[in-house]
Amino acid sequence: MSTADHVHLRIPGPTPVPWRIQTAMSRPAIGHRSKEASVLIRDISRRLRNVFGTSSPVFPVSGSGTAALEAAAVNTVRPGDKVLVVVAGAFGKRFADILQRMDAEVVRLEIPWGSPCEPDRLAKELDRHREIRAVFLTHCETSTGVLHPVGELAETIRQRSDALVIVDGVSSVGGAPLNMDERGIDVAVTGSQKALMLPPGLAAVAVSPRAWHVIESNPRPRYYLDLLMYRHSLEQETTPFTPPVSLLFGLAESLNMLEEEGLQEVFRRHERLGKMTRRALEALGIRLLTDESCASPTVTAAMGGDRWTADELRAEMRNLGVVIAGGQGRLKGRIFRIGHMGHCHEPDLLAALGTLETALARLGVLSEPGAGIKAAQEVWIADVQRVDR
Ligand SMILES: *Cc1c(COP(=O)(O)O)cnc(C)c1O
């Protein structure tokens, strides 16, 4: 068993925290109502807009990603509203479960886990159910590794209804372009421990002008997650409740890193990492859960083999010092998932893929390791951008 310092964390969140961010977070505490905190909160909120692709305000909310999912739901859904949720994996299901516990009529559009939601399928569902007030989508469905076509889905919704478009971007924001404004997304949320490279505990919510109309007139009781309080506070350059100040220090540094690399190059790197992973697994004869056309740049899911299970592979890799994730919900035991988002660069991935080959060899199901690494290297060689990191 490797010691903690040598373990490579390649799960789709929490993700490794870069040294620069660790250092930034270790600064002495400051008062959350101080001038310095105000400057920090204003700065973070402004710079997060780029990452979301919006000119609307972005609010930091203390809590894990699910707090932001719940904030999106309780603020936009009025008592008795009919809402549609695309359920294509564990996180779509979580959104639906949150809404189910509210006084709302929830229509679940079930999509096979591992497939994308096709716009036609959504169009049919919207035509069947009149008066849908909000549609809840998952951008990257972390449990399957599918990046859903939220742009086309949002367009489909806009053409057919006035429903708000609400997107879970927890495992995509900072790793894939969300383009919130361009795509007509009304509410988008993310969490700190995925592509933003931070420890868990901080979420963010972006809200369009169209969504505010609904939020302002929504009589649903809410307090800690009431976005009207967050808006009022942000106008005073603060947050309604004590924010996790050290995570804010970390987020400012995370934004520095994203800006230095350049957001477009960050997205390209994630594309490259996804492609390296998929080519490597294919070269080893491992079946991917998803098609190339909808594969996420932040996480890859693949099946166990004829002579080995996904969980046997995970256990062997863990022994060798690389942690990967298993399946969730109905995919438990059937798949393994490799996270390649946030603080993950090509050499990190080669280490993980090389370890995966070693593990398969030790399980006695791979006689000649190397094909996977070679395929990954070929992707990297063909697409090297810069060497001056
Ligand atoms: C990680 C994740 C969440 C939030 O999970 P938390 O454990 O509450 O942070 C929500 N949606 C998606 C798509 C995720 O990947």
PDBQT file of the ligand as one rigid body, heavy atoms in Angstrom, charges set to zero:
ROOT
HETATM    1  C1  LIG A 401     -19.990  15.780  -7.934  1.00  0.00    +0.000 C 
HETATM    2  C2  LIG A 401     -21.258  16.128  -8.612  1.00  0.00    +0.000 A 
HETATM    3  C3  LIG A 401     -22.341  16.734  -7.927  1.00  0.00    +0.000 A 
HETATM    4  C4  LIG A 401     -22.316  17.166  -6.511  1.00  0.00    +0.000 C 
HETATM    5  O1  LIG A 401     -21.926  16.277  -5.597  1.00  0.00    +0.000 OA
HETATM    6  P1  LIG A 401     -21.456  16.755  -4.133  1.00  0.00    +0.000 P 
HETATM    7  O2  LIG A 401     -20.974  15.487  -3.569  1.00  0.00    +0.000 OA
HETATM    8  O3  LIG A 401     -22.626  17.321  -3.449  1.00  0.00    +0.000 OA
HETATM    9  O4  LIG A 401     -20.404  17.801  -4.342  1.00  0.00    +0.000 OA
HETATM   10  C5  LIG A 401     -23.461  17.058  -8.655  1.00  0.00    +0.000 A 
HETATM   11  N1  LIG A 401     -23.546  16.831  -9.957  1.00  0.00    +0.000 NA
HETATM   12  C6  LIG A 401     -22.541  16.284 -10.655  1.00  0.00    +0.000 A 
HETATM   13  C7  LIG A 401     -22.702  16.113 -12.123  1.00  0.00    +0.000 C 
HETATM   14  C8  LIG A 401     -21.374  15.920 -10.000  1.00  0.00    +0.000 A 
HETATM   15  O5  LIG A 401     -20.357  15.382 -10.704  1.00  0.00    +0.000 OA
ENDROOT
TORSDOF 0
